[in-house]
Amino acid sequence: MPVEVTQLVDDVMRQCPATIRVFLNHKMRCVGCPIACFHTVDDACREHGVDRAKFLADLRAVATKESASASTVEPELVTARWPAVP
C-alpha cells in the first residue's frame, strides 16, 4: 500500500496496522485520537512537529514490508474428499 501525505491518519492505520508502531516511535499519539479521521499525514506531522520526509519514509518502509509479506503467503489448497459410492 503506497502511503501519501494526503491520506487520512486513520485510513493509514486501518489499512496497514503495522504503521501504528511508526506513529508511536515518532511520539505521535494518533492511535485512538478522535481527530485522526480528519487529519492527513501532513497535518499530523505539522501538529506534532515531526520531520515529514523522515516520517513518510518510515511509514512507507513498514507499509511496503507488510504488503510484500501479505502477498507472498500462498493460500493452502484443500482437496474435497467425497465418500466412496458403493
ABEGO torsion letter per residue (X at the ends): XBBBAABBAAAAAAABAAAAAAAAAAGBBABGBAAAAABBAAAAAAAAGBBAAAAAAAAAAAAAAAAAAAAABBBBBBBBBBBBBX
